[in-house]
Amino acid sequence: MLVFNRIGPRNPNTVIAQLAELTERHWKGTAYDGGFHVYDGKLPIVVTGMKQLHEHGPAGAVFRRFGRPHNQTLLEAIGNPRREAHDARQQAEYEAREREYKEQLRRAAEQKRAEREARRPVCASCGAKFTDERWKAIEPAGWDAPRETHPHLCDDCKQRAITAERQAEQATHEHQEHDQAVPEQRAEGGWLSRFRPGTG
């Protein structure tokens, strides 16, 4: 930082311009499309005057960095606010794209879940939707996998159907045993045998 105090005939503005020209290779940055300069490997040279410091104080916009057209505060002059603003815009755009991408993924996943739910089987008996486990159980698993006995029923209705089928089988079995026992009783002399001709 160079602070000039105008005393005598020399004009500080002329001295500053000459100094800027002589030291340009040390402070001049590279311009970028984003409207900022990159000063990597360069030295910031900042100038001000005692009169300006006295009038506005050290926190005022009284500092001029070589290569910049306007006075700035000291932090702005030694920093790179246009690059910081550009980087902040780039970061904001990146974050906006990232949010949009995540939102697209979320919507796609939601649509996939909705489509899957629309295909979820419903019990033919009670109308309840199948659980994930029940749905997986009725899916074809391969040639050697056992076949699902009640693919259109939920777990509860399947259990009731199996119980009812077993009871029906047991009743049929008992009925058949009873029917087989009745002819034997008839042959042993049931009430019809009394009316046979030649008996009694």
C-alpha positions as CSV (number, residue, x, y, z in Angstrom):
1,M,0.0,0.0,0.0
2,L,1.2,3.5,-0.9
3,V,-0.1,6.5,0.9
4,F,0.5,9.9,-0.8
5,N,0.6,13.2,1.0
6,R,0.6,16.2,-1.4
7,I,3.3,18.5,-0.3
8,G,5.2,20.7,-2.8
9,P,4.8,21.0,-6.6
10,R,4.6,17.3,-7.5
11,N,1.2,16.0,-8.5
12,P,0.5,12.6,-6.8
13,N,-1.9,11.6,-9.6
14,T,1.0,11.8,-12.2
15,V,3.3,9.9,-9.9
16,I,0.7,7.2,-9.4
17,A,0.1,6.8,-13.1
18,Q,3.9,6.5,-13.8
19,L,4.3,4.0,-10.9
20,A,1.4,1.9,-12.2
21,E,2.9,1.8,-15.7
22,L,6.3,0.8,-14.4
23,T,5.0,-2.0,-12.2
24,E,2.3,-3.4,-14.4
25,R,3.8,-6.8,-14.9
26,H,3.7,-7.3,-11.1
27,W,0.0,-6.5,-10.5
28,K,-1.9,-6.9,-13.8
29,G,-4.3,-9.8,-13.7
30,T,-5.7,-11.9,-16.5
31,A,-9.3,-11.0,-17.6
32,Y,-11.9,-13.8,-17.8
33,D,-15.3,-14.0,-19.5
34,G,-17.1,-13.7,-16.2
35,G,-16.1,-10.0,-16.0
36,F,-13.4,-10.5,-13.4
37,H,-9.6,-10.8,-13.3
38,V,-7.4,-13.6,-11.8
39,Y,-4.4,-12.3,-10.0
40,D,-2.6,-15.6,-9.3
41,G,1.1,-14.9,-8.6
42,K,0.5,-11.1,-8.7
43,L,1.0,-8.4,-6.1
44,P,-1.9,-6.1,-5.2
45,I,-0.6,-2.5,-5.2
46,V,-3.1,-0.2,-3.5
47,V,-2.7,3.6,-3.3
48,T,-4.6,6.3,-1.4
49,G,-4.0,9.9,-0.2
50,M,-3.7,11.4,3.3
51,K,-6.5,13.9,2.5
52,Q,-8.9,11.1,1.5
53,L,-8.0,9.1,4.6
54,H,-8.5,12.2,6.8
55,E,-11.9,13.0,5.2
56,H,-13.4,9.4,5.0
57,G,-11.4,7.4,7.5
58,P,-9.6,4.0,6.9
59,A,-13.0,2.2,6.5
60,G,-14.1,4.4,3.6
61,A,-13.9,3.7,-0.1
62,V,-10.6,5.7,-0.5
63,F,-8.3,3.0,-1.9
64,R,-7.4,2.4,-5.5
65,R,-5.9,-0.8,-6.7
66,F,-3.7,-0.6,-9.7
67,G,-5.7,-1.8,-12.8
68,R,-9.1,-0.9,-11.3
69,P,-11.0,2.3,-12.3
70,H,-12.8,3.2,-9.0
71,N,-12.0,3.6,-5.4
72,Q,-12.9,0.8,-3.0
73,T,-12.7,-0.1,0.6
74,L,-9.5,-1.7,1.7
75,L,-10.9,-5.2,1.8
76,E,-12.4,-4.8,-1.6
77,A,-9.2,-3.4,-3.0
78,I,-7.0,-6.2,-1.8
79,G,-9.6,-8.8,-2.5
80,N,-11.4,-9.8,-5.7
81,P,-15.1,-9.0,-5.2
82,R,-16.1,-9.5,-8.8
83,R,-14.5,-13.0,-8.9
84,E,-16.1,-13.8,-5.5
85,A,-19.4,-12.7,-7.0
86,H,-18.8,-14.8,-10.1
87,D,-17.8,-17.8,-8.0
88,A,-20.9,-17.3,-5.8
89,R,-23.1,-17.2,-8.9
90,Q,-21.4,-20.3,-10.3
91,Q,-21.9,-22.1,-6.9
92,A,-25.6,-21.0,-6.8
93,E,-26.2,-22.2,-10.3
94,Y,-24.5,-25.5,-9.5
95,E,-26.6,-25.9,-6.4
96,A,-29.7,-25.1,-8.3
97,R,-28.9,-27.7,-11.0
98,E,-28.1,-30.2,-8.2
99,R,-31.4,-29.5,-6.5
100,E,-33.3,-29.8,-9.8
101,Y,-31.5,-33.1,-10.5
102,K,-32.4,-34.4,-7.1
103,E,-36.0,-33.2,-7.6
104,Q,-36.1,-35.1,-10.9
105,L,-34.8,-38.2,-9.3
106,R,-37.4,-37.8,-6.5
107,R,-40.2,-37.4,-9.0
108,A,-39.0,-40.3,-11.0
109,A,-38.8,-42.5,-7.9
110,E,-42.3,-41.3,-6.8
111,Q,-43.7,-42.1,-10.2
112,K,-42.1,-45.5,-10.2
113,R,-43.6,-46.2,-6.7
114,A,-47.0,-45.0,-8.0
115,E,-46.8,-47.3,-11.0
116,R,-45.7,-50.2,-8.8
117,E,-48.6,-49.5,-6.4
118,A,-51.0,-49.5,-9.4
119,R,-49.9,-53.0,-10.3
120,R,-50.1,-54.3,-6.7
121,P,-52.4,-57.3,-6.6
122,V,-55.6,-57.2,-4.7
123,C,-57.1,-60.1,-2.8
124,A,-60.0,-61.7,-4.8
125,S,-61.8,-62.5,-1.6
126,C,-61.5,-59.5,0.8
127,G,-60.2,-56.8,-1.6
128,A,-57.1,-56.0,0.5
129,K,-53.9,-55.0,-1.2
130,F,-51.2,-57.7,-1.1
131,T,-48.2,-57.0,1.2
132,D,-44.8,-56.8,-0.4
133,E,-44.0,-60.3,1.0
134,R,-47.2,-61.8,-0.3
135,W,-46.7,-60.2,-3.7
136,K,-43.2,-61.6,-3.9
137,A,-44.5,-65.0,-2.9
138,I,-46.9,-65.2,-5.8
139,E,-44.3,-64.1,-8.4
140,P,-43.0,-67.0,-10.6
141,A,-39.6,-68.1,-9.1
142,G,-38.5,-70.8,-11.6
143,W,-39.4,-74.2,-13.0
144,D,-38.4,-76.1,-9.9
145,A,-40.0,-73.8,-7.4
146,P,-43.2,-75.0,-5.8
147,R,-46.4,-73.5,-7.3
148,E,-48.4,-71.0,-5.2
149,T,-51.7,-72.7,-4.3
150,H,-53.8,-69.5,-3.9
151,P,-52.2,-66.8,-6.0
152,H,-55.3,-64.6,-5.9
153,L,-55.7,-64.5,-2.1
154,C,-54.0,-62.5,0.6
155,D,-52.2,-64.3,3.4
156,D,-55.3,-64.2,5.8
157,C,-57.7,-65.4,3.1
158,K,-55.3,-68.0,1.9
159,Q,-55.0,-69.5,5.5
160,R,-58.8,-69.5,5.8
161,A,-59.2,-71.2,2.4
162,I,-56.6,-73.8,3.3
163,T,-58.4,-74.5,6.6
164,A,-61.7,-74.7,4.8
165,E,-60.2,-77.1,2.2
166,R,-58.7,-79.3,4.9
167,Q,-62.0,-79.4,6.8
168,A,-63.8,-80.3,3.6
169,E,-61.3,-83.0,2.8
170,Q,-61.7,-84.4,6.3
171,A,-65.5,-84.3,6.1
172,T,-65.4,-86.1,2.7
173,H,-63.0,-88.7,4.0
174,E,-65.2,-89.3,7.1
175,H,-68.3,-89.5,4.8
176,Q,-66.5,-92.1,2.6
177,E,-65.6,-94.1,5.6
178,H,-69.2,-94.0,6.8
179,D,-70.5,-95.0,3.3
180,Q,-68.1,-98.0,3.2
181,A,-69.2,-99.1,6.7
182,V,-73.0,-99.0,5.8
183,P,-73.0,-101.8,3.2
184,E,-71.1,-104.0,5.6
185,Q,-73.9,-103.5,8.2
186,R,-76.5,-104.2,5.6
187,A,-74.8,-107.4,4.7
188,E,-74.6,-108.5,8.3
189,G,-78.4,-108.4,8.6
190,G,-79.8,-105.0,8.6
191,W,-83.5,-104.5,8.6
192,L,-84.0,-105.2,4.9
193,S,-82.7,-108.7,5.4
194,R,-85.9,-109.6,7.4
195,F,-88.1,-109.2,4.3
196,R,-86.1,-111.5,2.1
197,P,-88.1,-114.4,0.8
198,G,-87.4,-117.7,2.4
199,T,-86.4,-116.2,5.8
200,G,-88.4,-116.1,8.9
